[in-house]
Amino acid sequence: MSHLLIVQPSALEDAWEAAFYLEHREPALGGRFLDELERCYQYIRDFPSGFQQRRGGFRHAPVAKFPYRVVYEIDGGTIYVYQVRHTSRKPSQRFGP
């Protein structure tokens, strides 16, 4: 059963910034990133506990083929996505490494 997944505005902004950056590096790369990100979201919907819980209750899911991860939290039957973060970016205090 798929859970409800809500992408917070900050995570949407992260995703679009990453796609824009990648698209300017190589044509179609931004689109491929967004496709992989959607696959990651679907996996999280289907298996919300599929990634280890970290500090603060947040989970980090890798985006296949790209050095990005999705930071999310499960609250009941709802999944909240807070960040789409490059893996070399300094971790935030709130969401952890």
Biopython code that builds the backbone (N, CA, C, O; Angstrom):
import numpy as np
from Bio.PDB.StructureBuilder import StructureBuilder

atoms = [
    (1, "MET", "N", (0.836, -1.181, 0.000)),
    (1, "MET", "CA", (0.000, 0.000, 0.000)),
    (1, "MET", "C", (0.884, 1.248, 0.000)),
    (1, "MET", "O", (1.806, 1.369, 0.806)),
    (2, "SER", "N", (0.593, 2.157, -0.900)),
    (2, "SER", "CA", (1.335, 3.413, -0.951)),
    (2, "SER", "C", (0.806, 4.384, 0.086)),
    (2, "SER", "O", (-0.401, 4.483, 0.306)),
    (3, "HIS", "N", (1.711, 5.090, 0.713)),
    (3, "HIS", "CA", (1.362, 6.115, 1.688)),
    (3, "HIS", "C", (1.275, 7.472, 0.995)),
    (3, "HIS", "O", (1.787, 7.654, -0.109)),
    (4, "LEU", "N", (0.629, 8.403, 1.651)),
    (4, "LEU", "CA", (0.578, 9.776, 1.162)),
    (4, "LEU", "C", (1.949, 10.401, 1.358)),
    (4, "LEU", "O", (2.513, 10.331, 2.450)),
    (5, "LEU", "N", (2.489, 11.014, 0.309)),
    (5, "LEU", "CA", (3.798, 11.652, 0.379)),
    (5, "LEU", "C", (3.609, 13.138, 0.071)),
    (5, "LEU", "O", (3.094, 13.505, -0.985)),
    (6, "ILE", "N", (4.031, 13.977, 1.003)),
    (6, "ILE", "CA", (3.918, 15.425, 0.846)),
    (6, "ILE", "C", (5.325, 16.002, 0.758)),
    (6, "ILE", "O", (6.135, 15.851, 1.674)),
    (7, "VAL", "N", (5.599, 16.663, -0.358)),
    (7, "VAL", "CA", (6.903, 17.290, -0.565)),
    (7, "VAL", "C", (6.783, 18.747, -0.135)),
    (7, "VAL", "O", (6.018, 19.519, -0.711)),
    (8, "GLN", "N", (7.546, 19.103, 0.877)),
    (8, "GLN", "CA", (7.523, 20.471, 1.397)),
    (8, "GLN", "C", (8.116, 21.438, 0.365)),
    (8, "GLN", "O", (8.944, 21.035, -0.452)),
    (9, "PRO", "N", (7.696, 22.714, 0.396)),
    (9, "PRO", "CA", (8.208, 23.692, -0.572)),
    (9, "PRO", "C", (9.737, 23.773, -0.617)),
    (9, "PRO", "O", (10.313, 23.948, -1.691)),
    (10, "SER", "N", (10.387, 23.648, 0.521)),
    (10, "SER", "CA", (11.859, 23.709, 0.537)),
    (10, "SER", "C", (12.466, 22.552, -0.258)),
    (10, "SER", "O", (13.480, 22.732, -0.933)),
    (11, "ALA", "N", (11.857, 21.373, -0.184)),
    (11, "ALA", "CA", (12.360, 20.216, -0.933)),
    (11, "ALA", "C", (12.079, 20.370, -2.428)),
    (11, "ALA", "O", (12.891, 19.965, -3.260)),
    (12, "LEU", "N", (10.930, 20.955, -2.766)),
    (12, "LEU", "CA", (10.639, 21.229, -4.177)),
    (12, "LEU", "C", (11.679, 22.181, -4.757)),
    (12, "LEU", "O", (12.170, 21.986, -5.869)),
    (13, "GLU", "N", (12.000, 23.200, -3.993)),
    (13, "GLU", "CA", (13.011, 24.163, -4.431)),
    (13, "GLU", "C", (14.369, 23.481, -4.607)),
    (13, "GLU", "O", (15.070, 23.723, -5.590)),
    (14, "ASP", "N", (14.733, 22.629, -3.647)),
    (14, "ASP", "CA", (15.990, 21.872, -3.754)),
    (14, "ASP", "C", (16.026, 21.054, -5.047)),
    (14, "ASP", "O", (17.023, 21.056, -5.769)),
    (15, "ALA", "N", (14.923, 20.357, -5.325)),
    (15, "ALA", "CA", (14.861, 19.476, -6.494)),
    (15, "ALA", "C", (14.978, 20.273, -7.792)),
    (15, "ALA", "O", (15.707, 19.878, -8.702)),
    (16, "TRP", "N", (14.268, 21.380, -7.877)),
    (16, "TRP", "CA", (14.323, 22.193, -9.097)),
    (16, "TRP", "C", (15.696, 22.826, -9.277)),
    (16, "TRP", "O", (16.196, 22.908, -10.399)),
    (17, "GLU", "N", (16.308, 23.270, -8.194)),
    (17, "GLU", "CA", (17.662, 23.833, -8.293)),
    (17, "GLU", "C", (18.648, 22.779, -8.795)),
    (17, "GLU", "O", (19.497, 23.064, -9.640)),
    (18, "ALA", "N", (18.529, 21.565, -8.269)),
    (18, "ALA", "CA", (19.413, 20.479, -8.704)),
    (18, "ALA", "C", (19.179, 20.159, -10.178)),
    (18, "ALA", "O", (20.133, 20.012, -10.941)),
    (19, "ALA", "N", (17.918, 20.051, -10.579)),
    (19, "ALA", "CA", (17.599, 19.737, -11.971)),
    (19, "ALA", "C", (18.108, 20.832, -12.908)),
    (19, "ALA", "O", (18.650, 20.539, -13.974)),
    (20, "PHE", "N", (17.936, 22.080, -12.513)),
    (20, "PHE", "CA", (18.394, 23.215, -13.318)),
    (20, "PHE", "C", (19.916, 23.170, -13.473)),
    (20, "PHE", "O", (20.443, 23.344, -14.572)),
    (21, "TYR", "N", (20.604, 22.937, -12.373)),
    (21, "TYR", "CA", (22.067, 22.846, -12.402)),
    (21, "TYR", "C", (22.521, 21.707, -13.318)),
    (21, "TYR", "O", (23.409, 21.888, -14.151)),
    (22, "LEU", "N", (21.909, 20.540, -13.158)),
    (22, "LEU", "CA", (22.302, 19.373, -13.948)),
    (22, "LEU", "C", (21.996, 19.575, -15.428)),
    (22, "LEU", "O", (22.772, 19.160, -16.289)),
    (23, "GLU", "N", (20.875, 20.206, -15.718)),
    (23, "GLU", "CA", (20.486, 20.456, -17.108)),
    (23, "GLU", "C", (21.496, 21.371, -17.807)),
    (23, "GLU", "O", (21.771, 21.215, -18.997)),
    (24, "HIS", "N", (22.037, 22.318, -17.057)),
    (24, "HIS", "CA", (23.027, 23.217, -17.642)),
    (24, "HIS", "C", (24.394, 22.545, -17.811)),
    (24, "HIS", "O", (25.208, 22.985, -18.623)),
    (25, "ARG", "N", (24.637, 21.502, -17.057)),
    (25, "ARG", "CA", (25.882, 20.740, -17.225)),
    (25, "ARG", "C", (25.814, 19.855, -18.457)),
    (25, "ARG", "O", (26.787, 19.709, -19.198)),
    (26, "GLU", "N", (24.629, 19.262, -18.659)),
    (26, "GLU", "CA", (24.460, 18.338, -19.789)),
    (26, "GLU", "C", (22.983, 18.299, -20.163)),
    (26, "GLU", "O", (22.137, 18.064, -19.301)),
    (27, "PRO", "N", (22.659, 18.527, -21.442)),
    (27, "PRO", "CA", (21.257, 18.482, -21.852)),
    (27, "PRO", "C", (20.605, 17.146, -21.485)),
    (27, "PRO", "O", (21.203, 16.084, -21.660)),
    (28, "ALA", "N", (19.398, 17.212, -20.985)),
    (28, "ALA", "CA", (18.568, 16.069, -20.583)),
    (28, "ALA", "C", (18.951, 15.479, -19.228)),
    (28, "ALA", "O", (18.228, 14.625, -18.713)),
    (29, "LEU", "N", (20.062, 15.907, -18.639)),
    (29, "LEU", "CA", (20.468, 15.357, -17.343)),
    (29, "LEU", "C", (19.498, 15.775, -16.237)),
    (29, "LEU", "O", (19.206, 14.988, -15.336)),
    (30, "GLY", "N", (19.006, 16.995, -16.301)),
    (30, "GLY", "CA", (18.032, 17.453, -15.307)),
    (30, "GLY", "C", (16.757, 16.626, -15.352)),
    (30, "GLY", "O", (16.194, 16.290, -14.310)),
    (31, "GLY", "N", (16.302, 16.302, -16.546)),
    (31, "GLY", "CA", (15.109, 15.467, -16.695)),
    (31, "GLY", "C", (15.330, 14.064, -16.165)),
    (31, "GLY", "O", (14.449, 13.488, -15.527)),
    (32, "ARG", "N", (16.508, 13.513, -16.431)),
    (32, "ARG", "CA", (16.816, 12.174, -15.904)),
    (32, "ARG", "C", (16.858, 12.196, -14.378)),
    (32, "ARG", "O", (16.407, 11.256, -13.722)),
    (33, "PHE", "N", (17.405, 13.281, -13.818)),
    (33, "PHE", "CA", (17.422, 13.421, -12.361)),
    (33, "PHE", "C", (15.995, 13.431, -11.810)),
    (33, "PHE", "O", (15.703, 12.734, -10.839)),
    (34, "LEU", "N", (15.109, 14.212, -12.420)),
    (34, "LEU", "CA", (13.725, 14.280, -11.933)),
    (34, "LEU", "C", (13.022, 12.931, -12.062)),
    (34, "LEU", "O", (12.208, 12.578, -11.209)),
    (35, "ASP", "N", (13.328, 12.169, -13.124)),
    (35, "ASP", "CA", (12.761, 10.819, -13.267)),
    (35, "ASP", "C", (13.224, 9.916, -12.125)),
    (35, "ASP", "O", (12.418, 9.199, -11.531)),
    (36, "GLU", "N", (14.524, 9.952, -11.820)),
    (36, "GLU", "CA", (15.051, 9.127, -10.721)),
    (36, "GLU", "C", (14.500, 9.587, -9.373)),
    (36, "GLU", "O", (14.242, 8.769, -8.490)),
    (37, "LEU", "N", (14.322, 10.880, -9.222)),
    (37, "LEU", "CA", (13.751, 11.405, -7.981)),
    (37, "LEU", "C", (12.322, 10.895, -7.806)),
    (37, "LEU", "O", (11.931, 10.524, -6.699)),
    (38, "GLU", "N", (11.546, 10.872, -8.877)),
    (38, "GLU", "CA", (10.175, 10.353, -8.797)),
    (38, "GLU", "C", (10.180, 8.868, -8.449)),
    (38, "GLU", "O", (9.330, 8.411, -7.685)),
    (39, "ARG", "N", (11.135, 8.106, -9.004)),
    (39, "ARG", "CA", (11.244, 6.682, -8.644)),
    (39, "ARG", "C", (11.572, 6.528, -7.156)),
    (39, "ARG", "O", (11.049, 5.640, -6.483)),
    (40, "CYS", "N", (12.439, 7.399, -6.660)),
    (40, "CYS", "CA", (12.793, 7.386, -5.238)),
    (40, "CYS", "C", (11.557, 7.685, -4.391)),
    (40, "CYS", "O", (11.302, 7.010, -3.394)),
    (41, "TYR", "N", (10.792, 8.699, -4.794)),
    (41, "TYR", "CA", (9.555, 9.025, -4.068)),
    (41, "TYR", "C", (8.607, 7.827, -4.050)),
    (41, "TYR", "O", (7.998, 7.531, -3.022)),
    (42, "GLN", "N", (8.480, 7.138, -5.186)),
    (42, "GLN", "CA", (7.575, 5.987, -5.241)),
    (42, "GLN", "C", (8.059, 4.872, -4.313)),
    (42, "GLN", "O", (7.251, 4.232, -3.640)),
    (43, "TYR", "N", (9.357, 4.639, -4.276)),
    (43, "TYR", "CA", (9.895, 3.620, -3.371)),
    (43, "TYR", "C", (9.594, 3.998, -1.920)),
    (43, "TYR", "O", (9.199, 3.149, -1.121)),
    (44, "ILE", "N", (9.781, 5.259, -1.589)),
    (44, "ILE", "CA", (9.490, 5.724, -0.229)),
    (44, "ILE", "C", (8.011, 5.536, 0.088)),
    (44, "ILE", "O", (7.667, 5.122, 1.195)),
    (45, "ARG", "N", (7.121, 5.837, -0.877)),
    (45, "ARG", "CA", (5.679, 5.625, -0.667)),
    (45, "ARG", "C", (5.381, 4.152, -0.369)),
    (45, "ARG", "O", (4.609, 3.829, 0.534)),
    (46, "ASP", "N", (6.009, 3.275, -1.144)),
    (46, "ASP", "CA", (5.735, 1.841, -1.013)),
    (46, "ASP", "C", (6.402, 1.214, 0.209)),
    (46, "ASP", "O", (5.846, 0.303, 0.821)),
    (47, "PHE", "N", (7.590, 1.699, 0.563)),
    (47, "PHE", "CA", (8.363, 1.145, 1.677)),
    (47, "PHE", "C", (8.892, 2.274, 2.560)),
    (47, "PHE", "O", (10.102, 2.498, 2.604)),
    (48, "PRO", "N", (8.021, 2.980, 3.256)),
    (48, "PRO", "CA", (8.455, 4.160, 4.019)),
    (48, "PRO", "C", (9.502, 3.856, 5.088)),
    (48, "PRO", "O", (10.315, 4.722, 5.413)),
    (49, "SER", "N", (9.498, 2.657, 5.635)),
    (49, "SER", "CA", (10.477, 2.297, 6.668)),
    (49, "SER", "C", (11.695, 1.603, 6.069)),
    (49, "SER", "O", (12.481, 0.994, 6.794)),
    (50, "GLY", "N", (11.854, 1.691, 4.764)),
    (50, "GLY", "CA", (12.930, 0.990, 4.069)),
    (50, "GLY", "C", (14.317, 1.556, 4.291)),
    (50, "GLY", "O", (15.309, 0.952, 3.883)),
    (51, "PHE", "N", (14.398, 2.704, 4.931)),
    (51, "PHE", "CA", (15.696, 3.316, 5.213)),
    (51, "PHE", "C", (15.810, 3.564, 6.703)),
    (51, "PHE", "O", (14.824, 3.861, 7.378)),
    (52, "GLN", "N", (17.019, 3.439, 7.200)),
    (52, "GLN", "CA", (17.278, 3.555, 8.637)),
    (52, "GLN", "C", (16.870, 4.925, 9.169)),
    (52, "GLN", "O", (17.106, 5.959, 8.545)),
    (53, "GLN", "N", (16.255, 4.889, 10.335)),
    (53, "GLN", "CA", (15.889, 6.134, 11.011)),
    (53, "GLN", "C", (17.140, 6.743, 11.631)),
    (53, "GLN", "O", (17.919, 6.055, 12.291)),
    (54, "ARG", "N", (17.318, 8.032, 11.411)),
    (54, "ARG", "CA", (18.481, 8.743, 11.939)),
    (54, "ARG", "C", (18.046, 9.712, 13.021)),
    (54, "ARG", "O", (16.889, 9.734, 13.439)),
    (55, "ARG", "N", (18.998, 10.507, 13.460)),
    (55, "ARG", "CA", (18.736, 11.488, 14.511)),
    (55, "ARG", "C", (17.479, 12.301, 14.192)),
    (55, "ARG", "O", (17.273, 12.727, 13.055)),
    (56, "GLY", "N", (16.655, 12.505, 15.199)),
    (56, "GLY", "CA", (15.452, 13.306, 15.040)),
    (56, "GLY", "C", (14.313, 12.582, 14.349)),
    (56, "GLY", "O", (13.267, 13.181, 14.097)),
    (57, "GLY", "N", (14.494, 11.302, 14.038)),
    (57, "GLY", "CA", (13.434, 10.541, 13.387)),
    (57, "GLY", "C", (13.419, 10.660, 11.871)),
    (57, "GLY", "O", (12.509, 10.146, 11.222)),
    (58, "PHE", "N", (14.413, 11.331, 11.294)),
    (58, "PHE", "CA", (14.460, 11.515, 9.843)),
    (58, "PHE", "C", (15.120, 10.317, 9.179)),
    (58, "PHE", "O", (15.961, 9.641, 9.773)),
    (59, "ARG", "N", (14.727, 10.069, 7.946)),
    (59, "ARG", "CA", (15.307, 9.002, 7.133)),
    (59, "ARG", "C", (15.897, 9.630, 5.870)),
    (59, "ARG", "O", (15.425, 10.666, 5.401)),
    (60, "HIS", "N", (16.933, 8.988, 5.328)),
    (60, "HIS", "CA", (17.608, 9.499, 4.135)),
    (60, "HIS", "C", (17.574, 8.413, 3.067)),
    (60, "HIS", "O", (18.076, 7.309, 3.278)),
    (61, "ALA", "N", (16.982, 8.732, 1.924)),
    (61, "ALA", "CA", (16.898, 7.785, 0.814)),
    (61, "ALA", "C", (17.766, 8.279, -0.340)),
    (61, "ALA", "O", (17.613, 9.423, -0.768)),
    (62, "PRO", "N", (18.667, 7.453, -0.850)),
    (62, "PRO", "CA", (19.502, 7.887, -1.976)),
    (62, "PRO", "C", (18.699, 7.951, -3.271)),
    (62, "PRO", "O", (17.786, 7.155, -3.493)),
    (63, "VAL", "N", (19.053, 8.905, -4.115)),
    (63, "VAL", "CA", (18.471, 9.011, -5.455)),
    (63, "VAL", "C", (19.409, 8.242, -6.384)),
    (63, "VAL", "O", (20.567, 8.625, -6.555)),
    (64, "ALA", "N", (18.916, 7.169, -6.978)),
    (64, "ALA", "CA", (19.753, 6.306, -7.823)),
    (64, "ALA", "C", (20.422, 7.103, -8.938)),
    (64, "ALA", "O", (19.811, 7.984, -9.543)),
    (65, "LYS", "N", (21.683, 6.781, -9.197)),
    (65, "LYS", "CA", (22.493, 7.332, -10.285)),
    (65, "LYS", "C", (22.918, 8.787, -10.081)),
    (65, "LYS", "O", (23.597, 9.356, -10.936)),
    (66, "PHE", "N", (22.526, 9.392, -8.963)),
    (66, "PHE", "CA", (22.872, 10.787, -8.700)),
    (66, "PHE", "C", (23.336, 10.930, -7.256)),
    (66, "PHE", "O", (22.870, 10.197, -6.384)),
    (67, "PRO", "N", (24.242, 11.861, -6.992)),
    (67, "PRO", "CA", (24.742, 12.039, -5.621)),
    (67, "PRO", "C", (23.815, 12.922, -4.776)),
    (67, "PRO", "O", (24.238, 13.928, -4.207)),
    (68, "TYR", "N", (22.552, 12.521, -4.710)),
    (68, "TYR", "CA", (21.557, 13.256, -3.931)),
    (68, "TYR", "C", (20.820, 12.286, -3.030)),
    (68, "TYR", "O", (20.776, 11.082, -3.285)),
    (69, "ARG", "N", (20.244, 12.831, -1.977)),
    (69, "ARG", "CA", (19.419, 12.018, -1.092)),
    (69, "ARG", "C", (18.167, 12.804, -0.714)),
    (69, "ARG", "O", (18.155, 14.035, -0.708)),
    (70, "VAL", "N", (17.130, 12.060, -0.402)),
    (70, "VAL", "CA", (15.850, 12.623, 0.018)),
    (70, "VAL", "C", (15.757, 12.453, 1.527)),
    (70, "VAL", "O", (15.899, 11.344, 2.043)),
    (71, "VAL", "N", (15.519, 13.551, 2.230)),
    (71, "VAL", "CA", (15.373, 13.525, 3.687)),
    (71, "VAL", "C", (13.883, 13.604, 3.989)),
    (71, "VAL", "O", (13.203, 14.548, 3.588)),
    (72, "TYR", "N", (13.385, 12.588, 4.710)),
    (72, "TYR", "CA", (11.949, 12.539, 4.977)),
    (72, "TYR", "C", (11.667, 12.027, 6.378)),
    (72, "TYR", "O", (12.547, 11.532, 7.082)),
    (73, "GLU", "N", (10.398, 12.167, 6.754)),
    (73, "GLU", "CA", (9.927, 11.741, 8.070)),
    (73, "GLU", "C", (8.560, 11.094, 7.889)),
    (73, "GLU", "O", (7.765, 11.523, 7.053)),
    (74, "ILE", "N", (8.301, 10.071, 8.670)),
    (74, "ILE", "CA", (7.002, 9.396, 8.649)),
    (74, "ILE", "C", (6.212, 9.864, 9.862)),
    (74, "ILE", "O", (6.704, 9.826, 10.990)),
    (75, "ASP", "N", (4.985, 10.304, 9.621)),
    (75, "ASP", "CA", (4.095, 10.716, 10.709)),
    (75, "ASP", "C", (2.751, 10.044, 10.475)),
    (75, "ASP", "O", (1.937, 10.517, 9.682)),
    (76, "GLY", "N", (2.527, 8.935, 11.174)),
    (76, "GLY", "CA", (1.311, 8.156, 10.945)),
    (76, "GLY", "C", (1.350, 7.553, 9.554)),
    (76, "GLY", "O", (2.299, 6.851, 9.205)),
    (77, "GLY", "N", (0.323, 7.822, 8.757)),
    (77, "GLY", "CA", (0.267, 7.313, 7.392)),
    (77, "GLY", "C", (0.766, 8.308, 6.363)),
    (77, "GLY", "O", (0.589, 8.098, 5.162)),
    (78, "THR", "N", (1.382, 9.379, 6.812)),
    (78, "THR", "CA", (1.851, 10.427, 5.905)),
    (78, "THR", "C", (3.370, 10.535, 5.957)),
    (78, "THR", "O", (3.980, 10.431, 7.021)),
    (79, "ILE", "N", (3.963, 10.745, 4.798)),
    (79, "ILE", "CA", (5.407, 10.923, 4.669)),
    (79, "ILE", "C", (5.655, 12.367, 4.256)),
    (79, "ILE", "O", (5.057, 12.860, 3.299)),
    (80, "TYR", "N", (6.535, 13.036, 4.980)),
    (80, "TYR", "CA", (6.881, 14.426, 4.677)),
    (80, "TYR", "C", (8.318, 14.482, 4.180)),
    (80, "TYR", "O", (9.236, 14.041, 4.871)),
    (81, "VAL", "N", (8.512, 15.020, 2.992)),
    (81, "VAL", "CA", (9.847, 15.202, 2.421)),
    (81, "VAL", "C", (10.281, 16.627, 2.722)),
    (81, "VAL", "O", (9.590, 17.585, 2.375)),
    (82, "TYR", "N", (11.438, 16.760, 3.373)),
    (82, "TYR", "CA", (11.929, 18.069, 3.795)),
    (82, "TYR", "C", (13.091, 18.586, 2.960)),
    (82, "TYR", "O", (13.255, 19.798, 2.815)),
    (83, "GLN", "N", (13.901, 17.687, 2.409)),
    (83, "GLN", "CA", (15.087, 18.106, 1.661)),
    (83, "GLN", "C", (15.395, 17.129, 0.543)),
    (83, "GLN", "O", (15.156, 15.927, 0.656)),
    (84, "VAL", "N", (15.931, 17.674, -0.536)),
    (84, "VAL", "CA", (16.608, 16.893, -1.562)),
    (84, "VAL", "C", (18.012, 17.483, -1.570)),
    (84, "VAL", "O", (18.228, 18.586, -2.072)),
    (85, "ARG", "N", (18.958, 16.744, -1.012)),
    (85, "ARG", "CA", (20.273, 17.306, -0.699)),
    (85, "ARG", "C", (21.394, 16.567, -1.425)),
    (85, "ARG", "O", (21.402, 15.338, -1.504)),
    (86, "HIS", "N", (22.336, 17.341, -1.949)),
    (86, "HIS", "CA", (23.537, 16.755, -2.552)),
    (86, "HIS", "C", (24.335, 16.089, -1.432)),
    (86, "HIS", "O", (24.419, 16.621, -0.325)),
    (87, "THR", "N", (24.909, 14.948, -1.714)),
    (87, "THR", "CA", (25.596, 14.188, -0.663)),
    (87, "THR", "C", (26.865, 14.865, -0.162)),
    (87, "THR", "O", (27.333, 14.553, 0.933)),
    (88, "SER", "N", (27.431, 15.786, -0.942)),
    (88, "SER", "CA", (28.631, 16.475, -0.461)),
    (88, "SER", "C", (28.296, 17.758, 0.299)),
    (88, "SER", "O", (29.182, 18.420, 0.839)),
    (89, "ARG", "N", (27.018, 18.096, 0.333)),
    (89, "ARG", "CA", (26.603, 19.303, 1.049)),
    (89, "ARG", "C", (26.691, 19.074, 2.550)),
    (89, "ARG", "O", (26.372, 17.991, 3.039)),
    (90, "LYS", "N", (27.118, 20.081, 3.267)),
    (90, "LYS", "CA", (27.237, 19.968, 4.720)),
    (90, "LYS", "C", (25.865, 19.649, 5.322)),
    (90, "LYS", "O", (24.883, 20.319, 5.004)),
    (91, "PRO", "N", (25.789, 18.636, 6.185)),
    (91, "PRO", "CA", (24.508, 18.282, 6.800)),
    (91, "PRO", "C", (23.963, 19.423, 7.653)),
    (91, "PRO", "O", (24.712, 20.158, 8.296)),
    (92, "SER", "N", (22.659, 19.546, 7.641)),
    (92, "SER", "CA", (22.040, 20.557, 8.498)),
    (92, "SER", "C", (21.923, 19.995, 9.908)),
    (92, "SER", "O", (21.884, 18.779, 10.096)),
    (93, "GLN", "N", (21.869, 20.858, 10.870)),
    (93, "GLN", "CA", (21.725, 20.399, 12.258)),
    (93, "GLN", "C", (20.381, 19.717, 12.461)),
    (93, "GLN", "O", (20.274, 18.767, 13.237)),
    (94, "ARG", "N", (19.362, 20.197, 11.771)),
    (94, "ARG", "CA", (18.026, 19.637, 11.967)),
    (94, "ARG", "C", (17.898, 18.222, 11.410)),
    (94, "ARG", "O", (17.352, 17.338, 12.070)),
    (95, "PHE", "N", (18.408, 18.007, 10.183)),
    (95, "PHE", "CA", (18.166, 16.735, 9.508)),
    (95, "PHE", "C", (19.294, 15.725, 9.643)),
    (95, "PHE", "O", (19.125, 14.565, 9.266)),
    (96, "GLY", "N", (20.424, 16.131, 10.164)),
    (96, "GLY", "CA", (21.514, 15.198, 10.415)),
    (96, "GLY", "C", (22.309, 14.823, 9.179)),
    (96, "GLY", "O", (22.011, 15.276, 8.074)),
    (97, "PRO", "N", (23.324, 13.992, 9.374)),
    (97, "PRO", "CA", (24.221, 13.610, 8.268)),
    (97, "PRO", "C", (23.569, 12.632, 7.309)),
    (97, "PRO", "O", (24.191, 12.217, 6.331)),
]
sb = StructureBuilder()
sb.init_structure("model")
sb.init_model(0)
sb.init_chain("A")
sb.init_seg("    ")
for serial, (resi, resn, name, xyz) in enumerate(atoms, 1):
    if name == "N":
        sb.init_residue(resn, " ", resi, " ")
    sb.init_atom(name, np.array(xyz, "f"), 0.0, 1.0, " ", f" {name:<3s}", serial, name[0])
structure = sb.get_structure()
